[in-house]
Amino acid sequence: MVKEELNFAKSDDFNLTMLPGKFAKAMRTCKIWQLFRFMVINVKMLIVVSKSH
Amino acid sequence: MAKLVIMGGGVAGHTTATFAKKWLGNGHEVVVVTPNSQWNWIPSNIWVGVGQMEKSEVTFPLAPVYEKAGIVYKQALATTIHPEGREGDDTPFIVIKSTEEGANGETEELTYDYLVNATGPKLNFDATPGLGNGQGQMGDKTVSVCTAEHAVHANEELTKVFEKAKAGERQKILVGTGHGTCTCQGAAFEYIFNIEHEAKKAGVRDMLDIKWISNEAFLGDFGMGGLHMKVGGYTVSSKIFAESLYAERDVEWIIGAHTSKVEEGKIEYELLDGTMHEEEFDFAMLIPPFSGVGFKAYAKDGADITDKLFMPNGFMIVDAKYDAGAYENWKASDWPETYQNPSFGNIFAAGIAFAPPHLISKPMTSPNGTAINPTPPRTGMPAGIIGKAVAHSVCDMIKKGDDVELHKASMAEMGAACVASAGKGVLNGTAAAMTVYPVVPDFEKYPGTGRDTKYTFGEIGLAGHWIKHILHHMFIWKAKLKPGWTLIPE
């Protein structure tokens, strides 16, 4: 049984979308990866801010 | 000495007032008229609404901040605008009604040289029978997180639901939009996932049926016609992103819905196919639709000239192209750049107070003729950027003359960042961090998606959550005009 896939069966709407697997979920809270993403997102947001003024 | 009067002290009004005062110095007068005594960092109301923050953490008194800045502060409600002055005196003025304790209801005429309308919206609860109390306020059947007070009340009601769930009573939670023309889906989106997170923490998730209801034609529309982002080598629609998030958290959805009536524990709604349905709930947070605050404007001779300043929905007419016609004809250039009223050059609108030329999302109507489509979002980052541009323009007009070139801040050339948290803990929360550039898609410049996909992205994780925390503290620091406040971008 793949726990991450159980929700596909809960409704027709759920069945037609995508669900994250174990790896994708783990990366969301992996502190080292998220520290890297924190820097990337901040840089992107700063570019968006600077392009907007 | 010139006098700039700003109606409203939210993100747009506060930004306009504080920058204008900084740039104008003591040689000119800046006045803020707002009925509220407190400034509210509205994005964090979500955390107040789930009991993770106190009201005092998202609000602070305005008076000391304005006193420090040298801004005249009037705690009052502006009611009428007289842009031509009166017979025998051309000085324009507004009429304000005090909301201050002790002087409640006293009226005053306030003259101005330049006027900025940054009132934000009227929360139009009464547009949906049962959503309001019939007197312009929120009713007693649902809750809201639009103000800090509403959020405190929402948390009290949510706590009761959690207690019932703990006692073994299954509970139905409904979150979303309370009318077919609502905006601010993002706030409801963030709230529903915070409820889901807190329910897991409290060990009652299995006892809750959590459902989303929205006027969006598809999940992830967000009032912007959706967006496209790059994920895993693909460029995908926000529909996939949003549906995945809901499915993962076991949150069902009803979309393309106009909530037509609210009763005790039940709503009636109409879908885009024209069918009518009902949905029961034990707890419902439904965002009301927005309208303008309902100003009246009068000419020198007392004639009603409200239609020169405002659209029928109460939002202020600015330099937008209001006759763009059908959806197929819409262009990015329809959107306003300077926010100056075409009839009166010394009047501007900032933030949600300006009338958009049309929707951003594709217009949708049910076979019964009911409009079911989100109205354009213009809160948060766009409100701040527009407020600053308007402050720039007014300061230049005061210093260099009225024929100076005005500063521009079109939402078709402006991005926005949105961080929707799920939880508040530093290490166990996650957030959907999204940026969109530009807010209004420009299909001539970016054929295909209408947006620059290098800077339009979304991802879920702790990083976005940390950013949400940082934004909370940074913007309250900025609004309090603490050292370095001008370095913090809007």
Interface residues (C-beta under 8 A of the other chain):
Chain A: N7 F8 K10 S11 D13 F14 L16 T17 M18 L19 P20 M27 R28 T29 K31 W33 Q34 L35 R37 F38 I41 N42 K44 M45 L46 I47 V48 V49 S50 K51 S52 H53
Chain B: I240 E243 S244 Y246 A247 E248 D250 E252 W253 M381 I385 K388 A409 E413 M414 G415 A416 A417 L427 N428 T430 A433 T435 Y437 Y455 F457 E459 I460 G461 L462 A463 G464 W466 I467 P489 E490
